Amino acid sequence: MNFLEFAVWGAYLTCMGNYLGSAGLGTQISWFYAIQGIVSIFMPTIMGIVADKYMQPQRVLGLCHFLAGMCMLACWYMGYSAGFGNELPNKSAFIAMYTLSVAFYMPTIALANTTAFTILKKNGFDTVKDFPPIRTLGTIGFIATMWFVNCATWDNGEFFFTFSENPHKFQYTFMQFFVSGILSIVLFLYCFFLPECKLEKKQASSLAETFGLTAFKLFKDKNMALFFIFSAMLGMSLQVTNGYAGPFITSFKGSTDPAIATSFAANNATLLTSISQISEACCILMIPFFLKRYGIKIVMLISMFAWVFRFGFFGLGNPAMPGVTLFILSCVIYGVAFDFFNVSGAMFVDRECSQEVKASAQGLFMLMTNGLGATIGTLAAGEVVNHFCEWNSQGYLEGDWKTCWFIFASFALIVGITFALVFHPEKK
């Protein structure tokens, strides 16, 4: 389940920007990633309510993937009809289908967590110890589709794999959406075979309970309120590199230095950034040790300062030697930046919340991170990038990237210092 859940996302999340540039939507990259945040403001909460009150979570998970997959295939078809390298004739329809797809996909992240936690507990497992290795398979799925779309090429009616430059690689074309859509349908079918997650029958005593709004009562607790607020602030960093790392690294193909323009990294941006997910897979396994030994505050602080280095190394590096080593270091540290926040945060929410609001609380965590935080952060990042960079005639997003990355690093540093000063959870 976890492998397929994140394989769906990995097919397009880190390389979509390259296709949007050729499709005539390059200046709107930030909005495509912000849409994921906007729908995360309400869709995970709504679907969490459904999974808490009315339908077993694994069934809601399957239904959402079916709808997300069909809409993603519609995006592929519109791109296919326009042809390779051509602008989309109906950009509004493409944006609408993409919006519907992510609207049904984003809730599945929380639903997959809820399903996993329910099944593990039902069978007597310790979620803190046993969930991270399972979640690692999700990252492996994300990596697998990143590698696939990086090398898979459809050119002149032939399908083949290549590391060399080719404009028909899936990472540059609409075929990445085809891969994502098909995998969503596969997971929809697989959900029929997942173990049953029975709903707990409970008579609602208020309108808030009926609609699953009791999760918002968590804000009455000072530490939980601070946790969710800083989750939103840290969430502002989540989609920045997903949206712009690909166009940033690919832009070096327009360099006047042949060593940089023809470098392996510049021509295989998706493959290079997959190091981030490899690191993520490894770092997940470290979470039980750090979470039990140091607690949620230290784990989140490590994540926040890791984002500082993530952005900073991008600002200092380039695709040729020795600069590419900084890109690699940025990708390696991403595992700590992402996992020590997202995965441990979901586990913290599961531990702190009562059984009747767990799914809703996971949806609330998604709302604050991938919803409010990611939306504000992505749109702000888009304004910064569009101010310092622009698309050239060759289809590369070039400009003062170094200043952009240093601005993002400075923000993460301020958030980390503030969090260290004001968040004081109970030690358990």
SERO-29990 format. One record per residue (C-alpha): residue number from 1; x, y, z. Coordinates in steps of 0.001 Angstrom, whole numbers. Layout:
BEGIN
@i = NUM&px = X&py = Y&pz = Z
...
END
This chain:
BEGIN
@i = 1&px = 0&py = 0&pz = 0
@i = 2&px = 2725&py = 2445&pz = 984
@i = 3&px = 4816&py = 1623&pz = -2101
@i = 4&px = 1943&py = 2429&pz = -4458
@i = 5&px = 722&py = 5410&pz = -2416
@i = 6&px = 3910&py = 7367&pz = -2973
@i = 7&px = 4791&py = 5901&pz = -6369
@i = 8&px = 1722&py = 7751&pz = -7652
@i = 9&px = 3148&py = 11049&pz = -6411
@i = 10&px = 6745&py = 10420&pz = -7409
@i = 11&px = 5832&py = 10112&pz = -11076
@i = 12&px = 5297&py = 13857&pz = -11465
@i = 13&px = 5940&py = 15786&pz = -8246
@i = 14&px = 9604&py = 16647&pz = -8804
@i = 15&px = 9609&py = 16919&pz = -12615
@i = 16&px = 6242&py = 18503&pz = -13408
@i = 17&px = 7814&py = 21967&pz = -13642
@i = 18&px = 9845&py = 20989&pz = -16701
@i = 19&px = 6719&py = 19912&pz = -18587
@i = 20&px = 4727&py = 22977&pz = -17530
@i = 21&px = 7426&py = 25191&pz = -19047
@i = 22&px = 7027&py = 23587&pz = -22492
@i = 23&px = 3219&py = 23527&pz = -22145
@i = 24&px = 3026&py = 27312&pz = -21787
@i = 25&px = 2417&py = 27258&pz = -18041
@i = 26&px = 5958&py = 27930&pz = -16808
@i = 27&px = 5164&py = 31123&pz = -14932
@i = 28&px = 2391&py = 29313&pz = -13067
@i = 29&px = 4487&py = 26472&pz = -11612
@i = 30&px = 4006&py = 27804&pz = -8081
@i = 31&px = 232&py = 27686&pz = -8519
@i = 32&px = 307&py = 24014&pz = -9527
@i = 33&px = 2086&py = 23185&pz = -6291
@i = 34&px = -52&py = 25636&pz = -4337
@i = 35&px = -3163&py = 23832&pz = -5594
@i = 36&px = -1952&py = 20788&pz = -3676
@i = 37&px = -1809&py = 22968&pz = -591
@i = 38&px = -5164&py = 24622&pz = -1183
@i = 39&px = -7040&py = 21333&pz = -1493
@i = 40&px = -5153&py = 20047&pz = 1552
@i = 41&px = -6809&py = 22776&pz = 3601
@i = 42&px = -10154&py = 20986&pz = 3472
@i = 43&px = -10035&py = 17668&pz = 1586
@i = 44&px = -7973&py = 15605&pz = 4101
@i = 45&px = -10212&py = 16823&pz = 6905
@i = 46&px = -13398&py = 15967&pz = 4979
@i = 47&px = -12157&py = 12534&pz = 3992
@i = 48&px = -10862&py = 11994&pz = 7522
@i = 49&px = -14368&py = 12678&pz = 8818
@i = 50&px = -15778&py = 10148&pz = 6347
@i = 51&px = -13171&py = 7570&pz = 7434
@i = 52&px = -13866&py = 8258&pz = 11131
@i = 53&px = -17659&py = 8177&pz = 10937
@i = 54&px = -19130&py = 6623&pz = 7809
@i = 55&px = -16810&py = 4417&pz = 5718
@i = 56&px = -13817&py = 2231&pz = 6513
@i = 57&px = -10572&py = 4150&pz = 5812
@i = 58&px = -9126&py = 1611&pz = 3379
@i = 59&px = -12280&py = 1902&pz = 1248
@i = 60&px = -12159&py = 5705&pz = 1265
@i = 61&px = -8487&py = 5385&pz = 287
@i = 62&px = -9384&py = 3257&pz = -2748
@i = 63&px = -12241&py = 5514&pz = -3874
@i = 64&px = -10032&py = 8612&pz = -3704
@i = 65&px = -7325&py = 6928&pz = -5769
@i = 66&px = -9795&py = 5905&pz = -8447
@i = 67&px = -11029&py = 9477&pz = -8880
@i = 68&px = -7495&py = 10922&pz = -8695
@i = 69&px = -6209&py = 8434&pz = -11260
@i = 70&px = -8975&py = 9092&pz = -13789
@i = 71&px = -8414&py = 12862&pz = -13607
@i = 72&px = -4655&py = 12418&pz = -13976
@i = 73&px = -5199&py = 10290&pz = -17077
@i = 74&px = -7339&py = 13124&pz = -18440
@i = 75&px = -4341&py = 15456&pz = -17992
@i = 76&px = -2176&py = 12984&pz = -19891
@i = 77&px = -4689&py = 12787&pz = -22729
@i = 78&px = -4838&py = 16558&pz = -23134
@i = 79&px = -1050&py = 16717&pz = -23315
@i = 80&px = -952&py = 13801&pz = -25736
@i = 81&px = -3516&py = 15489&pz = -27989
@i = 82&px = -1438&py = 18678&pz = -28055
@i = 83&px = 1714&py = 16761&pz = -28985
@i = 84&px = 5296&py = 16743&pz = -27732
@i = 85&px = 6794&py = 20172&pz = -27110
@i = 86&px = 3576&py = 22046&pz = -27917
@i = 87&px = 1601&py = 24417&pz = -25745
@i = 88&px = -1699&py = 23146&pz = -24395
@i = 89&px = -4619&py = 24584&pz = -26405
@i = 90&px = -6996&py = 24379&pz = -23438
@i = 91&px = -4983&py = 25285&pz = -20366
@i = 92&px = -8084&py = 25851&pz = -18218
@i = 93&px = -9334&py = 22289&pz = -18727
@i = 94&px = -5874&py = 20915&pz = -17936
@i = 95&px = -5698&py = 22929&pz = -14708
@i = 96&px = -9215&py = 21789&pz = -13755
@i = 97&px = -8404&py = 18093&pz = -14216
@i = 98&px = -5112&py = 18470&pz = -12356
@i = 99&px = -6895&py = 20245&pz = -9499
@i = 100&px = -9484&py = 17469&pz = -9186
@i = 101&px = -6771&py = 14828&pz = -9276
@i = 102&px = -4730&py = 16312&pz = -6435
@i = 103&px = -7929&py = 17152&pz = -4524
@i = 104&px = -8608&py = 13419&pz = -4247
@i = 105&px = -4969&py = 12374&pz = -3935
@i = 106&px = -3886&py = 14599&pz = -1030
@i = 107&px = -6327&py = 13044&pz = 1497
@i = 108&px = -4920&py = 9601&pz = 725
@i = 109&px = -1637&py = 10366&pz = 2521
@i = 110&px = -3447&py = 10754&pz = 5859
@i = 111&px = -5829&py = 7894&pz = 5005
@i = 112&px = -2890&py = 5587&pz = 4287
@i = 113&px = -1413&py = 6491&pz = 7692
@i = 114&px = -4736&py = 5858&pz = 9420
@i = 115&px = -5156&py = 2523&pz = 7640
@i = 116&px = -1622&py = 1432&pz = 8508
@i = 117&px = -1886&py = 2444&pz = 12172
@i = 118&px = -5268&py = 701&pz = 12533
@i = 119&px = -4062&py = -2567&pz = 10992
@i = 120&px = -809&py = -2577&pz = 12992
@i = 121&px = -2566&py = -1961&pz = 16313
@i = 122&px = -5232&py = -4544&pz = 15509
@i = 123&px = -2475&py = -7110&pz = 15122
@i = 124&px = -551&py = -6103&pz = 18248
@i = 125&px = 2312&py = -4127&pz = 16681
@i = 126&px = 4056&py = -1054&pz = 18103
@i = 127&px = 3459&py = 1797&pz = 15637
@i = 128&px = 6529&py = 3782&pz = 16768
@i = 129&px = 8814&py = 805&pz = 16087
@i = 130&px = 7032&py = -1027&pz = 13275
@i = 131&px = 5528&py = 1729&pz = 11120
@i = 132&px = 8750&py = 3447&pz = 9924
@i = 133&px = 10090&py = 366&pz = 8037
@i = 134&px = 6693&py = 21&pz = 6352
@i = 135&px = 6639&py = 3716&pz = 5493
@i = 136&px = 10091&py = 3247&pz = 3941
@i = 137&px = 8440&py = 1228&pz = 1182
@i = 138&px = 6490&py = 4375&pz = 293
@i = 139&px = 9713&py = 6251&pz = -268
@i = 140&px = 11086&py = 3368&pz = -2315
@i = 141&px = 7965&py = 3581&pz = -4490
@i = 142&px = 8511&py = 7334&pz = -4917
@i = 143&px = 12128&py = 6701&pz = -5958
@i = 144&px = 11162&py = 3926&pz = -8369
@i = 145&px = 8830&py = 6133&pz = -10383
@i = 146&px = 11310&py = 9046&pz = -10292
@i = 147&px = 13943&py = 6791&pz = -11862
@i = 148&px = 11427&py = 5443&pz = -14330
@i = 149&px = 10248&py = 8831&pz = -15645
@i = 150&px = 13826&py = 10151&pz = -15660
@i = 151&px = 14994&py = 7462&pz = -18091
@i = 152&px = 11804&py = 6303&pz = -19856
@i = 153&px = 11488&py = 7811&pz = -23340
@i = 154&px = 8832&py = 7625&pz = -26048
@i = 155&px = 10326&py = 8839&pz = -29303
@i = 156&px = 9156&py = 8178&pz = -32887
@i = 157&px = 6849&py = 5392&pz = -31765
@i = 158&px = 9569&py = 3602&pz = -29787
@i = 159&px = 9857&py = 3135&pz = -26040
@i = 160&px = 13335&py = 2921&pz = -24491
@i = 161&px = 15450&py = 4025&pz = -21517
@i = 162&px = 18292&py = 6541&pz = -21732
@i = 163&px = 20442&py = 8774&pz = -19528
@i = 164&px = 21344&py = 10970&pz = -22494
@i = 165&px = 19600&py = 14184&pz = -23498
@i = 166&px = 16258&py = 13573&pz = -25203
@i = 167&px = 13304&py = 16013&pz = -25148
@i = 168&px = 10883&py = 13071&pz = -25185
@i = 169&px = 11948&py = 11716&pz = -21808
@i = 170&px = 8937&py = 11274&pz = -19538
@i = 171&px = 10413&py = 13801&pz = -17079
@i = 172&px = 9934&py = 16529&pz = -19716
@i = 173&px = 6570&py = 15412&pz = -21133
@i = 174&px = 2941&py = 14622&pz = -20356
@i = 175&px = 3808&py = 10897&pz = -20042
@i = 176&px = 4635&py = 11419&pz = -16362
@i = 177&px = 893&py = 11960&pz = -15764
@i = 178&px = 90&py = 8688&pz = -17554
@i = 179&px = 2388&py = 6794&pz = -15178
@i = 180&px = 798&py = 8449&pz = -12142
@i = 181&px = -2766&py = 7812&pz = -13325
@i = 182&px = -2178&py = 4123&pz = -14029
@i = 183&px = -566&py = 3578&pz = -10620
@i = 184&px = -3543&py = 5257&pz = -8906
@i = 185&px = -5908&py = 2813&pz = -10599
@i = 186&px = -3685&py = -95&pz = -9538
@i = 187&px = -3832&py = 1067&pz = -5899
@i = 188&px = -7609&py = 1478&pz = -6162
@i = 189&px = -7844&py = -2192&pz = -7103
@i = 190&px = -5354&py = -3216&pz = -4407
@i = 191&px = -7445&py = -1548&pz = -1697
@i = 192&px = -10048&py = -4296&pz = -2164
@i = 193&px = -7494&py = -6718&pz = -690
@i = 194&px = -6430&py = -4663&pz = 2353
@i = 195&px = -7470&py = -5933&pz = 5819
@i = 196&px = -10709&py = -4589&pz = 7228
@i = 197&px = -10524&py = -1465&pz = 9422
@i = 198&px = -13819&py = -1533&pz = 11287
@i = 199&px = -15367&py = 1743&pz = 12369
@i = 200&px = -15887&py = 2324&pz = 16075
@i = 201&px = -19607&py = 2863&pz = 16656
@i = 202&px = -20222&py = 5957&pz = 18763
@i = 203&px = -23333&py = 8014&pz = 19287
@i = 204&px = -22554&py = 11626&pz = 18417
@i = 205&px = -23478&py = 13951&pz = 21243
@i = 206&px = -23041&py = 17237&pz = 19382
@i = 207&px = -23032&py = 18744&pz = 15916
@i = 208&px = -19236&py = 19103&pz = 16119
@i = 209&px = -18858&py = 15365&pz = 16757
@i = 210&px = -21265&py = 14546&pz = 13946
@i = 211&px = -19102&py = 16367&pz = 11438
@i = 212&px = -15815&py = 15286&pz = 12996
@i = 213&px = -14855&py = 18818&pz = 14017
@i = 214&px = -13751&py = 17751&pz = 17501
@i = 215&px = -10164&py = 17493&pz = 16203
@i = 216&px = -10036&py = 21296&pz = 16235
@i = 217&px = -10406&py = 21163&pz = 20023
@i = 218&px = -6765&py = 20153&pz = 20046
@i = 219&px = -5973&py = 23853&pz = 19648
@i = 220&px = -7159&py = 24372&pz = 23227
@i = 221&px = -4001&py = 22628&pz = 24378
@i = 222&px = -1125&py = 25120&pz = 24206
@i = 223&px = 1525&py = 22655&pz = 23108
@i = 224&px = -697&py = 21028&pz = 20483
@i = 225&px = -1646&py = 24471&pz = 19172
@i = 226&px = 2032&py = 25448&pz = 18910
@i = 227&px = 2798&py = 22111&pz = 17283
@i = 228&px = 192&py = 22705&pz = 14555
@i = 229&px = 1216&py = 26355&pz = 14047
@i = 230&px = 4872&py = 25487&pz = 13591
@i = 231&px = 3844&py = 22536&pz = 11419
@i = 232&px = 2289&py = 25087&pz = 9087
@i = 233&px = 5395&py = 27271&pz = 9162
@i = 234&px = 7695&py = 24350&pz = 8464
@i = 235&px = 5237&py = 23171&pz = 5829
@i = 236&px = 6037&py = 26351&pz = 3907
@i = 237&px = 9351&py = 24725&pz = 2944
@i = 238&px = 7941&py = 21363&pz = 1839
@i = 239&px = 7063&py = 22038&pz = -1797
@i = 240&px = 9754&py = 24604&pz = -2657
@i = 241&px = 12352&py = 22126&pz = -3887
@i = 242&px = 9692&py = 19809&pz = -5327
@i = 243&px = 8523&py = 22652&pz = -7528
@i = 244&px = 11791&py = 24313&pz = -8435
@i = 245&px = 14710&py = 21894&pz = -7968
@i = 246&px = 14003&py = 20286&pz = -11359
@i = 247&px = 13788&py = 23521&pz = -13402
@i = 248&px = 16762&py = 24902&pz = -11412
@i = 249&px = 19085&py = 21977&pz = -12170
@i = 250&px = 17831&py = 21669&pz = -15768
@i = 251&px = 18497&py = 25390&pz = -16329
@i = 252&px = 22237&py = 24660&pz = -16260
@i = 253&px = 21812&py = 23027&pz = -19693
@i = 254&px = 21707&py = 26598&pz = -21003
@i = 255&px = 25110&py = 27428&pz = -19493
@i = 256&px = 27870&py = 28739&pz = -21765
@i = 257&px = 30293&py = 26383&pz = -19984
@i = 258&px = 30186&py = 23039&pz = -21879
@i = 259&px = 31283&py = 21115&pz = -18778
@i = 260&px = 28156&py = 22340&pz = -16970
@i = 261&px = 25705&py = 22274&pz = -19894
@i = 262&px = 26544&py = 18670&pz = -20848
@i = 263&px = 26974&py = 17356&pz = -17299
@i = 264&px = 25143&py = 14217&pz = -16235
@i = 265&px = 23340&py = 16109&pz = -13439
@i = 266&px = 21981&py = 18856&pz = -15708
@i = 267&px = 20519&py = 16253&pz = -18097
@i = 268&px = 19159&py = 13950&pz = -15396
@i = 269&px = 17681&py = 16324&pz = -12833
@i = 270&px = 14988&py = 13869&pz = -11720
@i = 271&px = 17553&py = 11127&pz = -11172
@i = 272&px = 19788&py = 13479&pz = -9172
@i = 273&px = 16961&py = 14684&pz = -6953
@i = 274&px = 15965&py = 11058&pz = -6312
@i = 275&px = 18950&py = 10961&pz = -3953
@i = 276&px = 16671&py = 13009&pz = -1690
@i = 277&px = 14190&py = 10156&pz = -1567
@i = 278&px = 16911&py = 7541&pz = -1072
@i = 279&px = 18060&py = 9548&pz = 1932
@i = 280&px = 14438&py = 9785&pz = 3054
@i = 281&px = 14108&py = 5990&pz = 2982
@i = 282&px = 17174&py = 5620&pz = 5194
@i = 283&px = 16254&py = 8401&pz = 7598
@i = 284&px = 12810&py = 6973&pz = 8298
@i = 285&px = 14520&py = 4057&pz = 10044
@i = 286&px = 16274&py = 6494&pz = 12392
@i = 287&px = 13037&py = 8072&pz = 13638
@i = 288&px = 12149&py = 5527&pz = 16393
@i = 289&px = 15577&py = 6019&pz = 18004
@i = 290&px = 15514&py = 9825&pz = 17845
@i = 291&px = 11851&py = 10149&pz = 18802
@i = 292&px = 12143&py = 7892&pz = 21866
@i = 293&px = 15501&py = 9278&pz = 22971
@i = 294&px = 15076&py = 13000&pz = 22305
@i = 295&px = 11348&py = 13676&pz = 21909
@i = 296&px = 9312&py = 15555&pz = 19322
@i = 297&px = 10872&py = 18981&pz = 19953
@i = 298&px = 14465&py = 17961&pz = 19192
@i = 299&px = 13363&py = 15865&pz = 16226
@i = 300&px = 11476&py = 18807&pz = 14707
@i = 301&px = 14374&py = 21175&pz = 15436
@i = 302&px = 16721&py = 18854&pz = 13572
@i = 303&px = 14296&py = 18953&pz = 10642
@i = 304&px = 14078&py = 22748&pz = 10653
@i = 305&px = 17830&py = 23299&pz = 10601
@i = 306&px = 18203&py = 20580&pz = 7977
@i = 307&px = 16045&py = 22741&pz = 5689
@i = 308&px = 18558&py = 25570&pz = 6123
@i = 309&px = 21322&py = 23362&pz = 4712
@i = 310&px = 19005&py = 21898&pz = 2062
@i = 311&px = 18419&py = 25335&pz = 529
@i = 312&px = 21885&py = 26685&pz = 1238
@i = 313&px = 23729&py = 23881&pz = -574
@i = 314&px = 21550&py = 24404&pz = -3656
@i = 315&px = 22517&py = 28057&pz = -3640
@i = 316&px = 26234&py = 27266&pz = -3509
@i = 317&px = 26479&py = 24319&pz = -5944
@i = 318&px = 26373&py = 23568&pz = -9680
@i = 319&px = 26050&py = 20362&pz = -11776
@i = 320&px = 29769&py = 20052&pz = -12627
@i = 321&px = 32547&py = 18869&pz = -10335
@i = 322&px = 33172&py = 19851&pz = -7592
@i = 323&px = 29956&py = 21903&pz = -7281
@i = 324&px = 27734&py = 18861&pz = -7836
@i = 325&px = 28877&py = 17489&pz = -4468
@i = 326&px = 26919&py = 20301&pz = -2800
@i = 327&px = 23835&py = 19282&pz = -4776
@i = 328&px = 24340&py = 15721&pz = -3556
@i = 329&px = 24748&py = 16902&pz = 49
@i = 330&px = 21546&py = 18942&pz = -294
@i = 331&px = 19720&py = 15838&pz = -1469
@i = 332&px = 21183&py = 13678&pz = 1302
@i = 333&px = 20113&py = 16103&pz = 4030
@i = 334&px = 16585&py = 16253&pz = 2573
@i = 335&px = 15838&py = 12886&pz = 4186
@i = 336&px = 16339&py = 14401&pz = 7631
@i = 337&px = 14500&py = 17604&pz = 6693
@i = 338&px = 11414&py = 15776&pz = 5431
@i = 339&px = 11159&py = 12632&pz = 7577
@i = 340&px = 11995&py = 14112&pz = 10950
@i = 341&px = 9033&py = 16405&pz = 10460
@i = 342&px = 6394&py = 14646&pz = 8352
@i = 343&px = 6659&py = 11064&pz = 9605
@i = 344&px = 7429&py = 11805&pz = 13258
@i = 345&px = 4714&py = 14473&pz = 13243
@i = 346&px = 2110&py = 11953&pz = 12074
@i = 347&px = 3266&py = 9541&pz = 14784
@i = 348&px = 3119&py = 12313&pz = 17408
@i = 349&px = -464&py = 13144&pz = 16413
@i = 350&px = -1436&py = 9470&pz = 16581
@i = 351&px = 42&py = 9188&pz = 20091
@i = 352&px = -1477&py = 12392&pz = 21492
@i = 353&px = -5035&py = 12064&pz = 20142
@i = 354&px = -7926&py = 9921&pz = 21329
@i = 355&px = -9172&py = 7080&pz = 19151
@i = 356&px = -12396&py = 8794&pz = 18011
@i = 357&px = -10579&py = 11722&pz = 16374
@i = 358&px = -7384&py = 10083&pz = 15093
@i = 359&px = -8310&py = 10206&pz = 11395
@i = 360&px = -9634&py = 13747&pz = 11738
@i = 361&px = -6491&py = 14789&pz = 13613
@i = 362&px = -4287&py = 13328&pz = 10868
@i = 363&px = -6362&py = 15333&pz = 8410
@i = 364&px = -5832&py = 18445&pz = 10539
@i = 365&px = -2068&py = 17822&pz = 10519
@i = 366&px = -2208&py = 17589&pz = 6719
@i = 367&px = -4280&py = 20787&pz = 6616
@i = 368&px = -1655&py = 22734&pz = 8538
@i = 369&px = 1380&py = 21333&pz = 6697
@i = 370&px = 454&py = 20463&pz = 3124
@i = 371&px = -2523&py = 22834&pz = 3270
@i = 372&px = -1951&py = 26263&pz = 4775
@i = 373&px = 1813&py = 25976&pz = 5084
@i = 374&px = 2570&py = 24564&pz = 1649
@i = 375&px = 133&py = 26933&pz = -78
@i = 376&px = 1562&py = 30083&pz = 1458
@i = 377&px = 5136&py = 28859&pz = 1104
@i = 378&px = 4807&py = 27771&pz = -2516
@i = 379&px = 3129&py = 30987&pz = -3658
@i = 380&px = 5721&py = 33062&pz = -1813
@i = 381&px = 8524&py = 30987&pz = -3365
@i = 382&px = 6948&py = 31456&pz = -6779
@i = 383&px = 7000&py = 35222&pz = -6356
@i = 384&px = 10656&py = 35098&pz = -5336
@i = 385&px = 11657&py = 32875&pz = -8264
@i = 386&px = 9624&py = 34842&pz = -10813
@i = 387&px = 11251&py = 38044&pz = -9539
@i = 388&px = 14826&py = 36815&pz = -9871
@i = 389&px = 14448&py = 34338&pz = -12781
@i = 390&px = 12606&py = 34030&pz = -16105
@i = 391&px = 12039&py = 31465&pz = -18850
@i = 392&px = 14309&py = 31944&pz = -21871
@i = 393&px = 13755&py = 31022&pz = -25525
@i = 394&px = 15379&py = 27614&pz = -24980
@i = 395&px = 12818&py = 26680&pz = -22355
@i = 396&px = 15142&py = 27056&pz = -19339
@i = 397&px = 14305&py = 28985&pz = -16170
@i = 398&px = 17442&py = 31113&pz = -15712
@i = 399&px = 18368&py = 33979&pz = -13370
@i = 400&px = 19733&py = 34723&pz = -9907
@i = 401&px = 18978&py = 31349&pz = -8359
@i = 402&px = 21574&py = 31809&pz = -5607
@i = 403&px = 19637&py = 34691&pz = -4041
@i = 404&px = 16419&py = 32659&pz = -4184
@i = 405&px = 17910&py = 29703&pz = -2307
@i = 406&px = 19507&py = 31955&pz = 325
@i = 407&px = 16148&py = 33665&pz = 969
@i = 408&px = 14522&py = 30261&pz = 1549
@i = 409&px = 17376&py = 29180&pz = 3856
@i = 410&px = 17045&py = 32356&pz = 5927
@i = 411&px = 13335&py = 31726&pz = 6470
@i = 412&px = 13954&py = 28157&pz = 7690
@i = 413&px = 16622&py = 29431&pz = 10100
@i = 414&px = 14255&py = 32017&pz = 11637
@i = 415&px = 11498&py = 29403&pz = 12076
@i = 416&px = 13928&py = 26995&pz = 13758
@i = 417&px = 15226&py = 29529&pz = 16258
@i = 418&px = 11696&py = 30699&pz = 17142
@i = 419&px = 10474&py = 27114&pz = 17590
@i = 420&px = 13351&py = 26331&pz = 19954
@i = 421&px = 12389&py = 29290&pz = 22143
@i = 422&px = 8602&py = 28826&pz = 22438
@i = 423&px = 7735&py = 25099&pz = 22086
@i = 424&px = 8039&py = 23107&pz = 25359
@i = 425&px = 6142&py = 19792&pz = 25161
@i = 426&px = 5749&py = 17392&pz = 28063
@i = 427&px = 8499&py = 14790&pz = 28261
@i = 428&px = 7097&py = 11266&pz = 28079
END
